[in-house]
Amino acid sequence: MCSFLAARRDTLGRTRRGLFWTAAANETTVRNVTEIHDLTVTELAAAIRRRELSPVQITAHYLDRMERLNDTVGAFYTITAELATDQAAAAEKAVTRADDPAGLPPLAGVPIPIKDLNMVAGVRQTLGSAVYLDNVPDVDDFVTAQLRVAGAVITGKTATPEFGLPCYTETAVGPPARTPWDLGRSAGGSSGGAAAAVAAGLAPAAQGSDGGGSIRIPASVCGLFGIKPSRGRISGAPIMPDLDGLGTDGPIARTVADAALLLDIMTGNQPGDMYTQPPLPAGETFLGYAGRPPGRLRIARTRQHVIGDGTVHPDCAAAYEDASELLASLGHDVVDIDLPFGPETVPPFEVLWYAHAMLAPVDPARQDLLLPLTSYLRERGSQVTAEQLIQAQAYLQFLVRGALAVLNGYDALLTPTLAAPPVPVGYFDEVPPPENFERQKRFTPFTPLFNVSGQPAVNVPLHWSPEGLPIGIMLAGRMGEEGTLISLAAQLESARPWKDRHPALW
């Protein structure tokens, strides 16, 4: 029922394949397409519904690429070939039997990997740490369950730094996660494996999470679109604590529409969630916003660095200026403002980050398996008193109130995503942990601000440096207004398409 036609050459001399899939035993429908991994999530889902592409063949294609390229880009810690094959076969049966394929789940048969900070029942969850190499949860977490219900095929667990703490993904669990645009450079973190997988064509899109920039950082250095949703938009149930509301799950994808579709699927709350967002009005979806003009918006901009001695690299400044000009050319009002978050935001955020390092239990007899940076952060975390923790959170809330009084006067805020282009693998670990942490702060001064405020923020891959490195820009919006950011990003994508821009190993 599934088959590849003979490879042929197109007029440019590139190998292409004709693919077909049909539910009729003696009938074939042939359609020439590019390689399966050239297709977006929405294109794959549509082709499956039309019975033009087989979930089994799509999954086999991705598993083959993962086997061949994973060691090169360091995207996956665990490849779940058996689980994925079984899920793909079940999806194929469902499509075959469906009287109306339009009624199938939105991701029926589409491969989507899960970050290794998240739980997949029966699959190893390392948290990026040698301490947890044998950890196998017996239940899915909320986001994994949502993706399962949507019909996603889970192809594996993507690489993440130890306990998701650093902004780069280099651990004792697997090879470093590298940006496919330059294999000598880091894919970022903590969703570094997820971004490397999508940028290398090992997944059409991926689930990630973001507590200080962990979706937007790797999206920037891998040339992808990523969404950090509003605080409370997506439940972290059943385990992940959200006492300070810094972290949330979210999508990393090649297109705005794909990310919006995944956000629709991930969205939801569970009993006991400390933070919640009201659902979209009846009949509205985030995917719908991707096809809706944003109208004329008032957009603030700043590239003020919150670290005292920090600077913004010329490539990142160029991307920021280019994005400003593009937004203005599209009819938006772009105005300069002073960043309403200053250096005073950094110390209390550090206190919360040290405390977060203590969340994963570690047997004292196995502490020697922790990486030096993790040990350093946990040592600092062990010294944080209850009074210091409460004061840090209270002070950040005070700062957020003042910042939102300014930012709510605009439809969006434009900043660089990062202060520098992708850094070499090993750049952070080549210095002792205290300096490592300082380097990370200077590299990522913008992204944590919106984890503190809880506002939605996206990375938009509009710019590449003269050396061919992706340089993202960031847009943040009002609380609960992901739709505005999605419409605006889709407008930018239409004006400056990036979907078919790929690294050499693609």
Solvent accessible surface area in square Angstrom, and as a share of the most:
residue,aa,sasa,rsa
1,M,127,0.57
2,C,43,0.26
3,S,43,0.28
4,F,75,0.31
5,L,66,0.33
6,A,91,0.71
7,A,58,0.45
8,R,99,0.36
9,R,164,0.60
10,D,24,0.13
11,T,144,0.84
12,L,126,0.63
13,G,38,0.36
14,R,135,0.49
15,T,55,0.32
16,R,53,0.19
17,R,85,0.31
18,G,3,0.03
19,L,6,0.03
20,F,30,0.12
21,W,0,0.00
22,T,16,0.09
23,A,35,0.27
24,A,40,0.31
25,A,100,0.77
26,N,155,0.80
27,E,102,0.46
28,T,81,0.47
29,T,71,0.41
30,V,80,0.46
31,R,79,0.29
32,N,86,0.44
33,V,11,0.06
34,T,43,0.25
35,E,37,0.17
36,I,2,0.01
37,H,9,0.04
38,D,32,0.17
39,L,20,0.10
40,T,4,0.03
41,V,0,0.00
42,T,45,0.26
43,E,71,0.32
44,L,0,0.00
45,A,7,0.06
46,A,35,0.27
47,A,1,0.00
48,I,0,0.00
49,R,50,0.18
50,R,134,0.49
51,R,62,0.23
52,E,27,0.12
53,L,5,0.03
54,S,2,0.01
55,P,0,0.00
56,V,53,0.30
57,Q,41,0.18
58,I,0,0.00
59,T,2,0.01
60,A,46,0.36
61,H,27,0.12
62,Y,1,0.00
63,L,28,0.14
64,D,69,0.36
65,R,12,0.05
66,M,0,0.00
67,E,139,0.62
68,R,137,0.50
69,L,28,0.14
70,N,16,0.08
71,D,119,0.62
72,T,52,0.30
73,V,0,0.00
74,G,1,0.01
75,A,0,0.00
76,F,5,0.02
77,Y,24,0.09
78,T,29,0.17
79,I,66,0.33
80,T,14,0.08
81,A,45,0.35
82,E,139,0.62
83,L,47,0.23
84,A,0,0.00
85,T,64,0.37
86,D,86,0.45
87,Q,33,0.15
88,A,1,0.00
89,A,38,0.30
90,A,60,0.47
91,A,12,0.10
92,E,23,0.10
93,K,114,0.48
94,A,45,0.35
95,V,0,0.00
96,T,50,0.29
97,R,181,0.66
98,A,22,0.17
99,D,151,0.78
100,D,89,0.46
101,P,25,0.15
102,A,78,0.61
103,G,68,0.65
104,L,23,0.11
105,P,52,0.33
106,P,57,0.36
107,L,0,0.00
108,A,4,0.03
109,G,0,0.00
110,V,0,0.00
111,P,1,0.00
112,I,0,0.00
113,P,0,0.00
114,I,0,0.00
115,K,0,0.00
116,D,0,0.00
117,L,33,0.16
118,N,11,0.06
119,M,15,0.07
120,V,0,0.00
121,A,35,0.27
122,G,58,0.56
123,V,14,0.08
124,R,72,0.26
125,Q,15,0.06
126,T,0,0.00
127,L,28,0.14
128,G,0,0.00
129,S,1,0.00
130,A,15,0.11
131,V,13,0.07
132,Y,38,0.14
133,L,65,0.32
134,D,132,0.68
135,N,45,0.23
136,V,84,0.48
137,P,16,0.10
138,D,125,0.65
139,V,75,0.43
140,D,32,0.17
141,D,14,0.07
142,F,23,0.09
143,V,2,0.01
144,T,0,0.00
145,A,38,0.29
146,Q,49,0.22
147,L,0,0.00
148,R,74,0.27
149,V,117,0.67
150,A,6,0.05
151,G,18,0.18
152,A,4,0.03
153,V,1,0.00
154,I,0,0.00
155,T,0,0.00
156,G,0,0.00
157,K,0,0.00
158,T,0,0.00
159,A,0,0.00
160,T,0,0.00
161,P,1,0.01
162,E,2,0.01
163,F,26,0.11
164,G,9,0.09
165,L,13,0.06
166,P,12,0.07
167,C,11,0.06
168,Y,6,0.02
169,T,1,0.01
170,E,25,0.11
171,T,23,0.13
172,A,68,0.53
173,V,28,0.16
174,G,22,0.21
175,P,54,0.34
176,P,34,0.22
177,A,0,0.00
178,R,65,0.24
179,T,0,0.00
180,P,7,0.05
181,W,49,0.17
182,D,50,0.26
183,L,66,0.33
184,G,41,0.39
185,R,67,0.24
186,S,3,0.02
187,A,0,0.00
188,G,3,0.03
189,G,0,0.00
190,S,2,0.01
191,S,0,0.00
192,G,0,0.00
193,G,0,0.00
194,A,0,0.00
195,A,0,0.00
196,A,0,0.00
197,A,0,0.00
198,V,0,0.00
199,A,4,0.03
200,A,0,0.00
201,G,1,0.01
202,L,1,0.00
203,A,2,0.01
204,P,1,0.01
205,A,0,0.00
206,A,0,0.00
207,Q,0,0.00
208,G,0,0.00
209,S,18,0.12
210,D,1,0.01
211,G,15,0.14
212,G,11,0.11
213,G,0,0.00
214,S,10,0.06
215,I,0,0.00
216,R,0,0.00
217,I,4,0.02
218,P,0,0.00
219,A,0,0.00
220,S,4,0.02
221,V,3,0.02
222,C,0,0.00
223,G,8,0.08
224,L,6,0.03
225,F,0,0.00
226,G,0,0.00
227,I,0,0.00
228,K,3,0.01
229,P,0,0.00
230,S,0,0.00
231,R,38,0.14
232,G,10,0.09
233,R,7,0.03
234,I,13,0.06
235,S,2,0.02
236,G,28,0.26
237,A,25,0.19
238,P,83,0.52
239,I,118,0.60
240,M,122,0.54
241,P,60,0.38
242,D,41,0.21
243,L,117,0.58
244,D,19,0.10
245,G,5,0.05
246,L,5,0.03
247,G,45,0.44
248,T,17,0.10
249,D,13,0.07
250,G,0,0.00
251,P,0,0.00
252,I,0,0.00
253,A,0,0.00
254,R,9,0.03
255,T,11,0.06
256,V,0,0.00
257,A,31,0.24
258,D,0,0.00
259,A,0,0.00
260,A,0,0.00
261,L,19,0.09
262,L,0,0.00
263,L,0,0.00
264,D,42,0.22
265,I,18,0.09
266,M,0,0.00
267,T,36,0.21
268,G,20,0.19
269,N,51,0.26
270,Q,73,0.32
271,P,133,0.84
272,G,77,0.74
273,D,28,0.15
274,M,110,0.49
275,Y,65,0.25
276,T,80,0.47
277,Q,28,0.13
278,P,99,0.62
279,P,115,0.72
280,L,42,0.21
281,P,84,0.53
282,A,109,0.85
283,G,84,0.81
284,E,58,0.26
285,T,61,0.35
286,F,1,0.01
287,L,63,0.31
288,G,35,0.33
289,Y,40,0.15
290,A,19,0.15
291,G,71,0.68
292,R,98,0.36
293,P,110,0.69
294,P,24,0.15
295,G,45,0.43
296,R,181,0.66
297,L,16,0.08
298,R,116,0.42
299,I,0,0.00
300,A,0,0.00
301,R,41,0.15
302,T,8,0.05
303,R,101,0.37
304,Q,73,0.32
305,H,26,0.12
306,V,5,0.03
307,I,20,0.10
308,G,77,0.74
309,D,106,0.55
310,G,13,0.13
311,T,108,0.63
312,V,22,0.12
313,H,72,0.32
314,P,100,0.63
315,D,25,0.13
316,C,2,0.01
317,A,15,0.11
318,A,48,0.37
319,A,1,0.01
320,Y,4,0.02
321,E,64,0.29
322,D,39,0.20
323,A,0,0.00
324,S,9,0.06
325,E,117,0.53
326,L,20,0.10
327,L,0,0.00
328,A,55,0.42
329,S,87,0.56
330,L,56,0.28
331,G,36,0.34
332,H,8,0.04
333,D,57,0.30
334,V,39,0.22
335,V,52,0.30
336,D,101,0.52
337,I,30,0.15
338,D,122,0.63
339,L,11,0.05
340,P,34,0.21
341,F,2,0.01
342,G,9,0.09
343,P,75,0.47
344,E,73,0.33
345,T,3,0.01
346,V,25,0.14
347,P,78,0.49
348,P,12,0.08
349,F,26,0.11
350,E,28,0.13
351,V,34,0.19
352,L,4,0.02
353,W,27,0.10
354,Y,12,0.05
355,A,21,0.17
356,H,45,0.20
357,A,1,0.01
358,M,75,0.33
359,L,87,0.44
360,A,15,0.12
361,P,105,0.66
362,V,18,0.10
363,D,78,0.40
364,P,105,0.66
365,A,85,0.66
366,R,94,0.34
367,Q,87,0.39
368,D,125,0.65
369,L,71,0.35
370,L,18,0.09
371,L,50,0.25
372,P,93,0.59
373,L,10,0.05
374,T,4,0.02
375,S,46,0.30
376,Y,38,0.14
377,L,1,0.01
378,R,26,0.10
379,E,100,0.45
380,R,92,0.34
381,G,7,0.06
382,S,73,0.47
383,Q,110,0.49
384,V,32,0.18
385,T,70,0.41
386,A,81,0.62
387,E,117,0.52
388,Q,88,0.39
389,L,56,0.28
390,I,116,0.59
391,Q,104,0.46
392,A,7,0.06
393,Q,55,0.25
394,A,59,0.46
395,Y,88,0.33
396,L,8,0.04
397,Q,84,0.37
398,F,134,0.56
399,L,24,0.12
400,V,9,0.05
401,R,164,0.60
402,G,44,0.43
403,A,1,0.01
404,L,36,0.18
405,A,86,0.66
406,V,65,0.37
407,L,8,0.04
408,N,72,0.37
409,G,41,0.40
410,Y,29,0.11
411,D,30,0.16
412,A,3,0.03
413,L,5,0.02
414,L,0,0.00
415,T,1,0.01
416,P,1,0.01
417,T,0,0.00
418,L,5,0.02
419,A,3,0.02
420,A,29,0.22
421,P,16,0.10
422,P,2,0.02
423,V,14,0.08
424,P,67,0.42
425,V,41,0.23
426,G,24,0.23
427,Y,69,0.26
428,F,3,0.01
429,D,75,0.39
430,E,117,0.52
431,V,30,0.17
432,P,91,0.57
433,P,33,0.21
434,P,68,0.43
435,E,63,0.28
436,N,2,0.01
437,F,17,0.07
438,E,61,0.28
439,R,43,0.16
440,Q,11,0.05
441,K,33,0.14
442,R,71,0.26
443,F,12,0.05
444,T,11,0.06
445,P,4,0.03
446,F,0,0.00
447,T,0,0.00
448,P,21,0.13
449,L,6,0.03
450,F,1,0.00
451,N,1,0.00
452,V,10,0.06
453,S,1,0.01
454,G,1,0.01
455,Q,4,0.02
456,P,0,0.00
457,A,0,0.00
458,V,1,0.00
459,N,0,0.00
460,V,0,0.00
461,P,2,0.01
462,L,11,0.06
463,H,37,0.17
464,W,25,0.09
465,S,6,0.04
466,P,121,0.76
467,E,127,0.57
468,G,27,0.26
469,L,9,0.05
470,P,1,0.01
471,I,6,0.03
472,G,3,0.03
473,I,0,0.00
474,M,1,0.00
475,L,0,0.00
476,A,2,0.01
477,G,3,0.03
478,R,62,0.23
479,M,75,0.33
480,G,22,0.21
481,E,63,0.28
482,E,1,0.00
483,G,5,0.05
484,T,33,0.19
485,L,1,0.00
486,I,1,0.00
487,S,4,0.03
488,L,0,0.00
489,A,0,0.00
490,A,17,0.13
491,Q,46,0.20
492,L,0,0.00
493,E,29,0.13
494,S,89,0.57
495,A,49,0.38
496,R,82,0.30
497,P,106,0.66
498,W,10,0.04
499,K,59,0.25
500,D,101,0.52
501,R,125,0.45
502,H,52,0.23
503,P,8,0.05
504,A,115,0.89
505,L,42,0.21
506,W,47,0.16
